[in-house]
Structure formats: structure tokens, C-alpha cells
Amino acid sequence: MNFPLKAARALVAIAAALTLSAPAHAVLIFQDAAGNTVAAPSVLDASNEAIYFTETSIPGGGQYTVTNNTTGYGLLAFGISNFDTVAWIGSFGSAFGCDSGGGTSWCYASSNLGASNWDSADIDSDGNTGFDIFGDIANVLDPGDNTLNFYQAADGELLSGNTWDEFLYSGLLSSQLFVVLGDGSGGTIYGSGGAPVPEPGVALLLASGLAALAIRRSKLG
């Protein structure tokens, strides 16, 4: 094997490793319960979205690290698209967990939303289902996915400026999502959207192209 081919394969391996922990800054469109588009919440850090997360591959599945970047909303719930996964909190097999930080505390329960319960499971305290807010489940699923890892605040929620990394799931990484935000006075808004290809993903595509070019050149040479 010549050097260009070795180098190209090394590039692919490095880029693939980078994708195991990649920021997924989803571009969210916000609406009210009636489906009217509303302004996105103001944020603490203008370089990031109102709610942003990192998906990390860990033994047995994946992990979401979620940050509430809004200035006045609590994270009441969120769901992230995937395929045949199971949502957990804190550790695999646990569907409930609590923590504290920044002078506040929060607890979340995990479950899964799919075609069988999308129009019956509540996603907020007003009794709205996913179908009531977003319509068909296909609107919040990546193509080919069949479930949403769903995490809902049970006693306190992740408030402005807080980050938590105990949202787990068994499965591979994905990126389409929705969020439910509360303003502390009974007002609720809903966001949905997908994440663009993160930089490590772009690096992988670039490295793959370089590898293909190097392999072609090695064959021609």
C-alpha cells in the first residue's frame, strides 16, 4: 500500500471518530398551541440556538447533553427522532432521574413516542398530544425513523443557563427533534426542526472524498 492511500484511510478513520461526539445545533421554528408561528425566545448566547444539544456515542447507545440557552423559559419536554431506540435517564434501565445546578433542581422521566401513541400521549401539562401540536408524526421524524426518545419534566425543569447530560438512549445517533418550553406563568411554546450536518460530519465527507481520490490515483499510478 502506498503512502497516499494510507494517509487517505487515516483521514477517514479520524473523521469517523470525530462524529462520535458532535454538536447538533438544531434550527428550531417556534409556534403556539394553535399552530401560529411565534418569535424564538431570546437567548443568553447569541452564537447558539435557544435549546442546543450534543449527541455522544457511549457504550450501549448514546447520550444527549442539553443546554437551555433561553433567557426566560424552562425546558418542559423534548423528543428526538431515532429508530428502534429506548429512552433512559441517568443510566440504561432507568426511566427517571433528578439533578440540580445554578440554584435550581429538576427531574425528568423518559419514554418513547411512536405511531401507536403519538395521538394519545400528552406532551405538555395542558393535555396536548404530539398530533395536536405538530400534526402527523412524520413531521418530526427523520426519514426512515420510527420513534422519538421523549424526555418530560416531572418535578422542576431545566431552567435558563443550565445544562444536563443524563438523557440517554439505546441506539445510534440522529438529529430531528421538537421541544416544549414554558415561561413560568402558564405560557407554552413549541419548537421543531432538524440539525444541519455538524462540522465533524462535513470533515468525514471531505475525508471520504480525499480517500476516493487517493485510491483512484494509486490505481492509475
Sequence and secondary structure as in RCSB ss.txt:
>XXXX:A:sequence
MNFPLKAARALVAIAAALTLSAPAHAVLIFQDAAGNTVAAPSVLDASNEAIYFTETSIPGGGQYTVTNNTTGYGL
LAFGISNFDTVAWIGSFGSAFGCDSGGGTSWCYASSNLGASNWDSADIDSDGNTGFDIFGDIANVLDPGDNTLNF
YQAADGELLSGNTWDEFLYSGLLSSQLFVVLGDGSGGTIYGSGGAPVPEPGVALLLASGLAALAIRRSKLG
>XXXX:A:secstr
  HHHHHHHHHHHHHHHHTTEEEE    EEE TTS B     BS TTS SEEEEEEEETTEEEEEEEE BSS EE
EEEEEEESS EEEESSTT  EEEEEETTEEEEEEEEEE TTTTTTSBSSTT  BHHHHHSSGGGGS TT  EEEE
EEESSS B TT EEEEEEEES     EEEEEE SSS EEEEEE     HHHHHHHHHHHHHHHHHHHHHH 
